[in-house]
């Protein structure tokens, strides 16, 4: 139970930490949004970060206390406003991604849920991404990287 409380506290902290990188954002003719979700295993197995994740290596060190970050799988969902999609993450966990449309500042509004572990709303600005800490996974935790193109 103590481990679950620590995980919940870390998840809340991570949800507050939104970070930004150069991700091209283009409004498509059919108002679709392409949302990339990268599943990452954070652990203490080694002291390494996958080369694909190097552009955000400093963010991992700031947000999490793990020494190893390994890309597990990248998923892409393409949604129109008020549509949702479900992807199956490692360990057969369902992640539901809802595209709520553009907010008043033309940021994309997204809602994500994963069973009783995650249920949150966030927006992504032009060129932004967000890292969200997730449930335990193998010898570490699952971290989700959300990026969007619209």
C-alpha positions as CSV (number, residue, x, y, z in Angstrom):
1,X,0.0,0.0,0.0
2,X,2.9,2.3,0.8
3,X,4.3,1.7,-2.6
4,X,1.0,2.6,-4.3
5,X,0.9,5.9,-2.3
6,X,4.4,6.8,-3.4
7,X,3.5,6.0,-7.0
8,X,0.4,8.1,-6.7
9,X,2.4,11.1,-5.3
10,X,4.9,10.7,-8.1
11,X,2.2,10.6,-10.8
12,X,0.6,13.8,-9.5
13,X,4.0,15.5,-9.5
14,X,4.6,14.4,-13.1
15,X,1.2,15.5,-14.2
16,X,2.0,19.0,-13.1
17,X,5.3,19.0,-15.0
18,X,4.7,19.8,-18.6
19,X,7.8,20.2,-20.8
20,X,8.3,21.5,-24.3
21,X,10.4,20.5,-27.3
22,X,10.3,21.1,-31.0
23,X,7.5,19.0,-32.4
24,X,6.0,20.2,-35.7
25,X,2.3,21.0,-35.4
26,X,0.3,21.5,-38.5
27,X,-3.5,21.9,-38.7
28,X,-4.8,19.3,-41.2
29,X,-7.6,20.0,-43.6
30,X,-9.9,17.4,-42.0
31,X,-9.2,18.7,-38.4
32,X,-7.6,15.4,-37.4
33,X,-5.0,15.1,-34.6
34,X,-2.2,12.6,-34.7
35,X,-1.2,11.7,-31.1
36,X,1.9,9.7,-30.5
37,X,2.2,7.8,-27.3
38,X,5.6,6.3,-26.4
39,X,5.7,3.7,-23.7
40,X,9.0,3.9,-21.8
41,X,10.3,1.6,-19.0
42,X,12.0,3.6,-16.3
43,X,14.1,1.5,-13.9
44,X,17.5,1.1,-12.2
45,X,18.5,-1.9,-14.4
46,X,21.4,0.0,-16.0
47,X,22.6,3.6,-16.3
48,X,21.4,4.2,-19.9
49,X,18.9,6.0,-22.0
50,X,17.8,4.8,-25.4
51,X,19.1,6.9,-28.2
52,X,15.6,7.7,-29.4
53,X,15.0,9.3,-26.0
54,X,18.2,11.4,-25.8
55,X,16.5,14.7,-26.8
56,X,14.5,14.5,-23.5
57,X,17.2,12.9,-21.3
58,X,17.5,15.9,-19.0
59,X,13.7,15.9,-18.4
60,X,13.9,12.3,-17.2
61,X,16.6,13.2,-14.7
62,X,14.6,16.2,-13.5
63,X,11.2,14.4,-13.2
64,X,12.1,10.9,-12.2
65,X,14.7,9.1,-9.9
66,X,15.5,6.3,-12.3
67,X,18.8,5.6,-14.1
68,X,17.6,3.7,-17.1
69,X,14.9,4.7,-19.7
70,X,14.1,2.1,-22.4
71,X,11.6,2.7,-25.2
72,X,9.2,-0.2,-25.2
73,X,6.7,0.7,-28.0
74,X,5.4,3.7,-29.9
75,X,1.7,4.0,-30.6
76,X,-0.1,6.5,-32.9
77,X,-3.8,7.3,-32.8
78,X,-5.5,9.7,-35.3
79,X,-8.6,11.3,-34.0
80,X,-11.2,14.0,-35.0
81,X,-12.7,16.3,-32.4
82,X,-14.7,14.4,-29.7
83,X,-13.4,11.0,-30.8
84,X,-11.5,8.5,-28.7
85,X,-9.4,5.5,-29.2
86,X,-8.1,2.7,-27.0
87,X,-4.6,1.2,-27.1
88,X,-3.3,-1.7,-25.2
89,X,-0.2,-0.9,-23.3
90,X,2.3,-3.5,-22.1
91,X,0.9,-5.8,-19.4
92,X,-2.5,-5.6,-21.2
93,X,-3.4,-2.3,-19.7
94,X,-6.0,-0.3,-21.7
95,X,-5.2,3.4,-22.3
96,X,-8.1,5.5,-23.6
97,X,-7.2,8.7,-25.4
98,X,-10.0,11.3,-26.0
99,X,-9.4,14.3,-28.3
100,X,-11.6,17.1,-27.0
101,X,-10.8,19.7,-29.6
102,X,-8.9,23.0,-29.6
103,X,-9.1,25.2,-26.5
104,X,-9.4,29.0,-26.6
105,X,-5.7,29.3,-27.1
106,X,-5.7,26.8,-30.0
107,X,-4.0,24.1,-27.9
108,X,-5.2,20.6,-28.3
109,X,-7.3,19.3,-25.3
110,X,-6.8,15.7,-24.5
111,X,-8.2,13.4,-21.8
112,X,-6.5,10.1,-21.0
113,X,-7.6,7.3,-18.7
114,X,-6.2,3.9,-17.7
115,X,-8.3,1.9,-15.3
116,X,-8.0,3.2,-11.8
117,X,-4.4,4.3,-12.3
118,X,-4.8,7.4,-14.6
119,X,-7.7,9.8,-15.3
120,X,-6.6,13.3,-16.4
121,X,-7.0,16.1,-18.8
122,X,-4.2,18.1,-20.3
123,X,-3.5,20.4,-23.3
124,X,-0.5,20.4,-25.6
125,X,0.7,23.7,-27.1
126,X,2.3,24.0,-30.5
127,X,5.5,22.1,-30.2
128,X,4.8,20.6,-26.8
129,X,4.8,17.2,-25.2
130,X,4.1,15.8,-21.8
131,X,5.6,13.0,-19.7
132,X,3.3,11.1,-17.4
133,X,4.4,8.5,-14.9
134,X,2.3,5.3,-14.9
135,X,2.0,2.0,-13.1
136,X,4.7,-0.4,-12.1
137,X,6.2,-2.3,-15.0
138,X,8.6,-5.2,-14.7
139,X,11.5,-3.9,-12.4
140,X,10.5,-0.3,-12.7
141,X,7.6,1.9,-13.8
142,X,5.9,2.7,-17.1
143,X,6.4,6.3,-18.3
144,X,4.2,7.7,-21.1
145,X,5.4,10.3,-23.5
146,X,2.5,12.1,-25.4
147,X,3.2,14.2,-28.5
148,X,0.7,15.6,-31.0
149,X,0.4,16.9,-34.5
150,X,-2.7,18.6,-35.7
